[in-house]
C-alpha cells in the first residue's frame, strides 16, 4: 500500500466516523423520545448520512473507475434516453440520470450527489425499519467499510442495493407485497438486485425447516466448488439479450482468456461475510436462516467473477446482510464478549477496507469535482 493510498483511505475513514458519531447521537435522541417525526426527523436523518453523501457525491470524475463513463454516457446530452433504453439494461437508473440531469440544469456533480444521498438515506431507512435489534451507528459503520467506496464506482448498483435493503426490512416485518414490489424496483435500477427474490426463499425459521436450510447451505458450497457449472446454468436463462456479454460475449471471453485461477481477492471479499457465520447462534431465530444462507451464498456468486468479468458483482446482494448481521450478533453477546466481538469485527473490516480499496474501484487518489 502506498502512502497516498493510506492517507486517502484514512481521510475516508475520518468522514465515516463523523457520520457514525452523528448516527449515535440521533439514535440516543430517539430512545429518549426527543425525536417526534415529521420534517425535523428528515433533517436529522439527512444530517447523519450527509458527510459521506458529500464525500461520495462531490468526487471528481476521475475518482471511481466507472464515474467518467457514467457522466459521459448517462449524465450528459451525448446520447438520447431512447437510445440508451434500447441498448442498455437498468432502465430506472437511465431514466433517473436523464431526469436529474434536466432538473439540475445539466450539473453532473449535482446528479452524482443526488444518487449518493438517495443511496445512503434509503439505506438508513432500511436499518431503522429492520428493528431495534440493529444498532444504526454500527450498521452504518459496517456498510461504510465494506460498500461505501464502491459507491464512487458503481453508483447504480449501490442505489439498487439500498432499495433491496429496505425491501428485506419489509420482508422481516411481514410486509411481503412491499418486499416483492421494491425488489422489482431495485432490479430495474440494477439487474443484480433481482437476486433479492432469493431472500424470500431464505427467510425461513430454521427450527421449522432445518432440512431445507441445510440443503440451501450445501447448494451454496457446491456452487462454490463447481462455479463453472453454476455459470453454465445461469447462462441457460440469461445468456441471450441484454445480459449476453456476461455469458457468451466480451466479459466472458475476457475472464476465460485471463491467466490464473481463484486468487486471494476471493478470500479477501468473502472473509468479512463468513466471519459472522461463526456466531450464527447469536442471530435471532426469526431471521437466522435469511442472514446465514445469504452470507454463505456470497461464495458461489463471488466465484462467478472468475467465469465472467463483473459477474462477481452479484455477490454484493447477499453480502448486504452483513449490515444487519454484525449488529444483531453484537446484541446477542454479554457486555464483555460483545466488546471482544466488536473489536475483532472492526479489525477485520478495517483490514478489508484498507487492502481492498487501496487498489480497487479507482478511489485513490481522491479529488473534488470543483
Protein Blocks (a to p, Z undefined) as FASTA:
>chain_A
ZZklmmmmmmmmmmmmmmmmmmmmmmmmmmnopagghjllmmmmmmmmmmmmmmmmmpcf
kgojklmmmmmmmncckbcfklmmmmmghkllmmmmmmmmmmnnopaklmmmmmmmmmmm
mmmmmmmmnomklcfklmmmmmmmmmmmmmmmmmmlmmmmmmmmmmmmmmmnopaklmmm
mmmmmmmmpmklmmmmmmmmmmccfklmmmlmmmmmmmmmmmmmmmmlmmmmmmmmmmgc
jllmmmmmmmlmmmmmpgcdddfklmmmmmmmmmmmmmmmmpcfklmmmmmmmmmmmmmm
mmmmmmoghklmmmmmmmmmmmmmmmmmmmmpcfklmmmmmmmmmmmmmmmmmmmmmmgg
hlaccddfZZ
